Amino acid sequence: MESLDIVRFLLALLFVISLMGGLWLVLKKLGLNGPIPLTPATKRRLKIVEVLPLDPRRKAIILRRDDTEHLVILGQSGETVVEAGFTAPQTTDGRDA
């Protein structure tokens, strides 16, 4: 490598690092630089109960929100709610199936 190539490389590296620092400052100014607060697992209201691949492009999933379940078909063109508001079936010992 010639000395001119080394100088170009260092200037490009300095430029990229300064862009990253500028983005960090903008995110800090907007308050988006901290970790995303996660809800503890015991307090989560939304849960994926079951996933069933229908074909390579679509999946059927059952989502549980609080004590209500929703059947949703996910595909490349979007999502479709098939059934909403049903409750989970109970087993004979009183637990959810």
Secondary structure as GFF3:
##gff-version 3
##sequence-region A 1 97
A	DSSP	alpha_helix	3	30	.	.	.	ID=ss1
A	DSSP	three_ten_helix	41	43	.	.	.	ID=ss2
A	DSSP	beta_strand	46	55	.	.	.	ID=ss3
A	DSSP	beta_strand	58	65	.	.	.	ID=ss4
A	DSSP	beta_strand	68	75	.	.	.	ID=ss5
A	DSSP	beta_strand	78	86	.	.	.	ID=ss6
###
